[in-house]
Amino acid sequence: MTAPHAHPFKVMAIYKFASLPDAEALKAPLAAFCCGRDIKGTLILAPEGINGTVAGTPAAIDALADFLFVSGPFDTRLQGAEVKYSFADEAPFLRMKVRLKPEIVTLRAPEADPSKQVGTYVEPEDWNDLIDRNDVVLVDTRNDYEVGLGTFQRALDPKTASFVEFKDYVAKNLDPARDKKVAMFCTGGIRCEKASSYLLSQGFEEVFHLKGGILKYLEVTPKEESRFAGECFVFDDRVSVGHGLELGDATLCRACRHPLTAADRADKDFAEGLSCPYCAGDTAKHQSAAERQHQMDLAKQRGTAHLGDAVKEIAARAKAEKIARAEESRARNSQD
């Protein structure tokens, strides 16, 4: 097995709700620091904190951690941030971007301020005991297309198309006088922090959220003890992951980008590269997808490679490599 430090790239995923009223002034020094060390990726700065993922050499990422948490202009405001490190053999990002936004998680509710108040964190090991209780209302804070791939048993689905709709769901479906204990979860934990802060601002007494999100739960919870059914949608080329963070079965519709299960791909409205059950009536998307496919066919006839072919080939190769690594990992684990 290759040691993590042998990989040339170290990846940092970070988020932290913190008071950064000087976010605009912080943008330039942060960008200069990253670009000066060939760090690439995207970091979002807002008055409420930081969020993003970047990659570089291990030494560069370690230097960035020191800059963010100790020696840089952030002072100690980002200490205690939720940070996940991983390693890669190839550079996962092409350029460096530092973006200014009003929020790192868009809810448009100023009363929701996780740097001032937040719900009770629940470790993945304690999550089952909490959600098995009859007096706890369990809410999935993710959007409808994410919930469609998998969720916790008996969790309520707000059926939101974007997080900003969560406020309307709360107003119409939850009552602080009735729902004394509310537990929430999301993919990695960041959305729940803001959702829990919002519920507390609306008078809810006890609000809980899954620390580390679904991803941490799937990583550490034995499959036979899991209350999560299905797969977890992720915002990268894996599309979805299952227990043990193994590569999932979901793919994306090339017309509308909706995640698709095996059942979706068997539906009569599914046509590879052209349509799926979720965009079957969207003529504009179909025409765009059909034109893209036509250009790829023409390129093949001319014996030249279409950009889409190259992208598909790279994605297919990356997915095959992920599957191979996952199989090797399972084989090693079965021998331990």
C-alpha positions in Angstrom: 0.0 0.0 0.0 1.3 3.4 -1.0 1.9 5.7 2.0 -0.3 8.9 1.9 2.8 11.2 1.9 4.0 9.5 -1.3 1.2 11.2 -3.2 2.3 14.4 -4.8 -0.9 16.4 -4.0 -2.5 17.0 -0.7 -6.2 18.1 -0.7 -7.7 20.4 2.0 -11.5 20.7 2.3 -12.4 23.3 4.9 -15.4 25.2 6.3 -15.8 27.4 9.3 -18.6 29.8 10.4 -16.7 32.7 11.9 -17.1 36.5 12.0 -15.2 37.9 9.0 -16.5 41.4 8.5 -13.2 42.1 6.7 -13.7 39.3 4.2 -13.2 41.7 1.2 -9.8 42.8 2.6 -8.8 39.2 3.2 -9.4 38.1 -0.4 -6.2 39.5 -1.9 -3.7 38.2 0.7 -5.3 34.8 0.7 -5.2 34.6 -3.1 -1.6 35.8 -3.2 -0.5 33.2 -0.6 -2.2 30.3 -2.6 -1.0 31.4 -6.0 2.5 32.0 -4.7 2.7 28.3 -3.7 0.9 26.9 -6.7 -2.2 25.9 -4.7 -5.3 25.5 -6.8 -9.0 25.1 -6.1 -11.7 27.4 -4.8 -12.2 29.2 -1.5 -15.3 31.2 -0.7 -15.0 34.1 1.8 -18.1 35.7 3.3 -18.7 37.8 6.4 -20.0 34.6 8.0 -16.9 32.5 7.3 -14.9 30.4 4.8 -15.7 27.3 2.7 -13.9 25.5 -0.1 -11.5 22.9 -1.3 -7.9 23.3 -2.5 -4.9 21.2 -3.4 -1.2 21.5 -3.7 2.0 19.9 -2.5 1.9 18.6 1.1 4.3 21.4 2.1 2.2 24.1 0.5 -1.1 22.9 2.1 0.6 22.6 5.5 1.8 26.2 5.0 -1.7 27.3 4.1 -3.1 25.7 7.3 -0.6 27.7 9.3 -1.6 30.8 7.4 -5.3 30.3 8.0 -5.1 29.2 11.6 -2.1 30.8 13.1 0.1 33.3 11.3 -2.1 35.0 8.7 -4.5 37.9 8.8 -7.3 35.7 10.0 -5.7 35.6 13.5 -7.3 32.8 15.5 -10.8 33.2 14.0 -10.6 30.0 11.9 -9.2 27.8 14.6 -11.5 24.8 15.2 -12.5 24.7 11.5 -13.9 21.5 10.1 -11.0 20.3 7.9 -10.6 17.1 6.0 -7.4 16.1 4.3 -6.9 13.6 1.5 -4.2 12.8 -1.1 -4.2 12.6 -4.9 -1.8 11.4 -7.6 -2.9 14.1 -10.1 -3.8 17.8 -9.6 -7.6 17.8 -9.0 -8.0 21.5 -9.9 -6.8 23.7 -12.8 -6.8 27.2 -11.3 -7.0 29.1 -8.0 -10.1 31.1 -7.2 -10.9 33.1 -4.1 -14.5 34.3 -4.3 -16.4 36.8 -2.2 -20.0 35.9 -1.5 -22.7 37.2 0.9 -22.9 33.8 2.6 -20.9 30.6 2.4 -24.2 28.7 2.6 -27.0 30.7 1.0 -30.1 30.8 3.2 -30.8 34.6 3.1 -31.8 34.6 6.8 -29.6 37.0 8.8 -31.0 35.7 12.0 -29.2 32.4 11.3 -25.6 33.0 12.7 -23.7 29.8 13.5 -20.8 31.8 14.9 -23.2 32.9 17.7 -25.5 30.0 18.2 -25.7 26.5 16.8 -27.5 23.2 17.6 -26.0 20.3 19.5 -23.4 18.3 17.6 -24.1 14.5 17.6 -21.2 12.2 16.9 -21.9 9.5 14.2 -21.5 6.8 16.9 -24.4 8.3 18.9 -26.7 9.2 16.0 -28.6 5.9 15.8 -29.7 6.2 19.5 -30.9 9.7 18.9 -33.0 9.2 15.7 -34.5 5.9 17.1 -36.3 8.0 19.7 -40.0 8.6 19.1 -39.9 12.1 20.5 -37.3 13.3 17.9 -38.4 14.8 14.5 -35.8 13.9 11.9 -35.3 16.3 9.0 -33.1 16.0 5.9 -31.9 19.5 5.0 -30.6 18.6 1.5 -32.3 19.3 -1.8 -34.8 16.9 -3.4 -32.4 15.4 -6.0 -30.0 14.5 -3.2 -32.6 13.0 -1.0 -33.8 10.9 -4.0 -30.6 8.9 -4.0 -30.7 8.0 -0.3 -31.6 9.2 3.2 -32.1 8.1 6.8 -35.0 5.9 7.6 -38.1 7.9 8.6 -36.5 11.3 7.8 -38.7 14.0 6.6 -38.0 15.3 3.1 -38.6 19.1 2.7 -38.6 18.7 -1.1 -36.6 21.8 -1.6 -35.0 22.7 -4.9 -32.5 25.0 -3.1 -31.6 25.7 0.5 -33.2 29.1 0.5 -36.6 27.2 0.4 -35.8 25.6 3.8 -37.3 28.6 5.6 -40.7 28.1 4.0 -40.6 24.4 4.8 -40.0 25.2 8.5 -42.7 27.8 8.6 -45.3 25.4 7.1 -44.3 22.1 8.6 -42.5 22.5 11.9 -43.8 24.1 15.1 -41.6 24.9 18.1 -44.6 24.4 20.4 -45.1 20.8 19.1 -41.7 19.7 17.8 -39.6 20.0 21.0 -36.6 18.0 19.6 -35.5 18.3 16.0 -32.5 16.4 14.5 -31.1 17.4 11.2 -28.4 16.1 8.8 -26.8 17.0 5.5 -23.9 15.7 3.3 -20.9 17.0 5.2 -22.3 19.1 8.1 -22.1 22.7 7.0 -25.7 23.1 5.9 -26.9 21.7 9.1 -25.0 24.2 11.2 -26.8 27.0 9.5 -30.2 25.2 9.6 -29.8 24.5 13.3 -28.9 28.1 14.0 -32.0 29.2 12.1 -34.3 26.8 14.0 -33.0 28.1 17.3 -33.7 31.7 16.1 -37.3 30.6 15.5 -37.8 29.4 19.0 -37.1 25.7 18.7 -35.8 24.4 22.1 -33.6 21.4 21.3 -31.9 21.1 17.9 -29.4 18.4 17.0 -27.3 17.9 13.9 -25.0 15.1 12.7 -21.4 16.0 13.1 -19.4 15.4 9.9 -22.7 14.8 8.0 -23.7 11.7 6.2 -20.2 11.1 4.8 -18.7 10.7 8.2 -21.6 8.5 9.3 -21.1 6.2 6.3 -17.4 6.1 6.9 -17.5 5.0 10.5 -20.8 3.1 10.9 -20.9 -0.6 10.2 -23.3 -1.4 7.3 -25.2 -3.8 9.4 -25.9 -1.1 12.0 -26.7 1.7 9.5 -30.0 3.6 9.4 -29.1 5.1 6.1 -30.8 3.7 3.0 -29.5 4.2 -0.5 -26.5 6.2 -1.6 -25.2 9.7 -0.7 -25.0 12.2 -3.5 -21.6 14.0 -3.7 -20.6 17.0 -5.7 -17.7 15.5 -7.6 -17.0 12.9 -10.3 -18.0 10.0 -8.0 -21.7 11.2 -8.1 -22.5 9.0 -5.1 -21.0 6.9 -2.4 -22.2 4.1 -0.2 -21.2 2.6 3.1 -17.5 2.8 3.8 -17.5 5.6 1.2 -17.3 3.0 -1.6 -18.1 4.3 -5.1 -21.8 4.3 -5.7 -23.9 3.3 -8.7 -25.4 6.6 -9.6 -24.6 8.5 -12.8 -25.6 12.0 -14.1 -27.9 12.7 -16.9 -25.9 14.6 -19.5 -28.9 16.7 -20.5 -30.2 17.9 -17.1 -27.4 16.8 -14.7 -29.9 15.0 -12.4 -28.4 12.0 -10.6 -29.7 8.7 -11.9 -30.2 5.3 -10.2 -30.1 2.0 -12.1 -33.9 2.1 -12.1 -33.8 5.6 -13.7 -31.5 4.3 -16.4 -33.9 1.4 -17.1 -36.8 3.8 -17.5 -38.4 4.2 -21.0 -37.6 8.0 -20.9 -33.9 7.4 -20.5 -31.7 7.8 -23.6 -27.9 7.8 -23.0 -26.6 11.3 -23.4 -30.0 12.7 -24.4 -32.7 12.5 -21.7 -33.8 10.9 -18.5 -37.1 10.5 -16.5 -36.5 13.9 -14.9 -36.1 15.9 -18.1 -38.3 13.9 -20.4 -40.5 16.9 -21.2 -37.7 19.5 -21.5 -37.3 20.0 -25.2 -34.6 22.6 -24.9 -32.4 20.4 -22.8 -32.9 17.5 -25.3 -32.0 19.7 -28.3 -28.8 20.8 -26.6 -27.9 17.3 -25.6 -28.8 16.0 -29.1 -26.6 18.7 -30.8 -23.7 17.8 -28.5 -24.1 14.1 -29.4 -24.3 15.1 -33.1 -21.0 17.0 -32.9 -19.4 14.0 -31.2 -20.6 11.7 -34.0 -19.3 14.1 -36.7 -15.9 14.2 -34.9 -15.8 10.4 -34.9 -16.7 10.3 -38.7 -13.9 12.7 -39.4 -11.5 10.7 -37.3 -10.9 13.6 -34.9 -11.5 13.7 -31.2 -14.4 15.8 -29.8 -13.8 17.6 -26.6 -16.7 15.7 -25.0 -15.0 12.4 -25.9 -11.8 13.5 -24.1 -13.8 14.5 -21.1 -15.7 11.3 -21.1 -12.5 9.3 -21.5 -10.8 11.0 -18.6 -13.9 10.6 -16.4 -14.2 7.0 -17.3 -10.6 6.4 -16.6 -10.8 8.2 -13.2 -13.9 6.2 -12.3 -12.2 2.9 -13.3 -9.2 3.8 -11.1 -11.5 4.6 -8.2 -13.3 1.3 -8.6 -10.0 -0.5 -8.7 -8.7 1.2 -5.6 -12.0 0.4 -3.8 -11.7 -3.3 -4.8 -8.1 -3.4 -3.6 -9.2 -1.8 -0.3 -12.0 -4.3 0.2 -9.6 -7.2 -0.6 -7.1 -5.9 2.0 -9.8 -5.5 4.6 -11.1 -9.0 4.1 -7.6 -10.3 4.8 -7.2 -8.4 8.0 
